Amino acid sequence: MDTISRAELAEMIEAGTVVVVDALPAAPYANRHLPGAVNLTIEDIADAGQVLPDRTAAIVTYSTDSACGRGPELARALTGAGYANVRNYAEGIAGWAAAGLPLETGG
């Protein structure tokens, strides 16, 4: 599975050229998430087509941090479901927040 650096992800978010997917459950997602992120968990992979209708879009999944398997697991599942351009941001929300980058709340 391909990964993406924090700098590259930040550039893509700024440019609006990526769909960011928070792989955490609804409560942590509502508490805080990366800018513009949508929420999709591995348990709800059957809903991927509704949440992510463009199977050719650049998609980046993430979860808590590099020790959390939810982001990579979702990235593999999306790739297996036919999404062509999926990467994982391994540092997760913990790395993003530690770098002082903006977060959003609600959902």
C-alpha positions as CSV (number, residue, x, y, z in Angstrom):
1,M,0.0,0.0,0.0
2,D,1.3,3.5,-0.9
3,T,1.7,6.1,1.7
4,I,1.9,9.9,1.6
5,S,3.9,12.4,3.5
6,R,2.4,15.1,5.7
7,A,3.8,17.9,3.4
8,E,2.4,16.3,0.3
9,L,-1.0,15.7,1.9
10,A,-1.1,19.3,3.2
11,E,-0.4,20.6,-0.3
12,M,-3.1,18.4,-1.8
13,I,-5.7,19.5,0.8
14,E,-4.8,23.1,0.1
15,A,-5.2,22.6,-3.6
16,G,-8.4,20.6,-3.2
17,T,-7.0,17.7,-5.2
18,V,-7.6,14.9,-2.7
19,V,-10.5,13.2,-0.8
20,V,-9.3,12.7,2.7
21,V,-11.0,9.8,4.6
22,D,-11.0,9.5,8.4
23,A,-11.1,5.7,9.2
24,L,-11.9,6.2,12.8
25,P,-15.4,5.7,14.3
26,A,-17.9,8.5,14.3
27,A,-17.2,9.9,17.8
28,P,-13.5,10.5,17.3
29,Y,-14.2,11.9,13.8
30,A,-16.7,14.4,15.2
31,N,-14.3,15.4,17.9
32,R,-11.6,16.3,15.4
33,H,-10.5,15.5,11.9
34,L,-8.3,16.7,9.1
35,P,-9.7,19.6,7.0
36,G,-12.4,18.5,4.7
37,A,-12.2,14.8,5.7
38,V,-15.1,12.5,5.2
39,N,-15.8,9.6,7.6
40,L,-15.8,6.0,6.5
41,T,-14.8,3.0,8.7
42,I,-13.9,-0.5,7.6
43,E,-17.1,-1.7,9.2
44,D,-19.0,0.6,6.8
45,I,-17.1,-0.4,3.6
46,A,-20.4,-1.4,2.0
47,D,-21.2,2.4,2.0
48,A,-18.0,3.4,0.1
49,G,-19.8,4.0,-3.1
50,Q,-22.1,6.6,-1.5
51,V,-19.3,8.3,0.5
52,L,-16.7,8.0,-2.4
53,P,-18.5,8.0,-5.7
54,D,-15.5,8.7,-7.8
55,R,-13.3,5.5,-8.0
56,T,-10.6,7.4,-9.9
57,A,-10.2,10.3,-7.4
58,A,-7.0,10.7,-5.3
59,I,-8.0,9.3,-1.9
60,V,-6.0,9.4,1.3
61,T,-7.0,7.4,4.4
62,Y,-5.8,8.0,7.9
63,S,-6.5,7.0,11.5
64,T,-4.9,7.8,14.9
65,D,-1.2,7.2,14.3
66,S,1.3,4.8,12.8
67,A,0.4,2.2,15.4
68,C,-3.3,2.2,14.4
69,G,-4.3,-0.2,11.7
70,R,-7.6,1.3,10.7
71,G,-6.3,3.6,8.0
72,P,-4.1,1.1,6.2
73,E,-6.9,-1.5,6.5
74,L,-9.4,0.8,4.9
75,A,-6.9,1.8,2.2
76,R,-6.4,-1.9,1.3
77,A,-10.2,-2.5,1.3
78,L,-10.9,0.5,-1.0
79,T,-8.2,-0.6,-3.4
80,G,-9.7,-4.1,-3.3
81,A,-13.1,-2.5,-4.1
82,G,-11.8,-1.0,-7.2
83,Y,-10.6,2.5,-6.1
84,A,-7.6,3.3,-8.3
85,N,-5.6,5.9,-6.4
86,V,-5.6,5.2,-2.7
87,R,-2.8,6.1,-0.2
88,N,-2.5,6.1,3.5
89,Y,-1.2,8.9,5.7
90,A,0.5,6.8,8.3
91,E,1.2,9.6,10.9
92,G,-2.5,10.0,11.3
93,I,-4.3,12.7,13.2
94,A,-1.8,12.6,16.0
95,G,1.1,13.5,13.6
96,W,-1.0,16.2,11.9
97,A,-2.0,17.8,15.2
98,A,1.6,17.5,16.6
99,A,2.8,19.5,13.6
100,G,0.3,22.3,14.5
101,L,-1.7,21.9,11.4
102,P,-5.4,22.8,11.4
103,L,-8.2,20.4,12.4
104,E,-11.9,20.6,12.1
105,T,-14.7,19.5,14.4
106,G,-18.2,18.2,13.9
107,G,-19.4,15.9,11.3
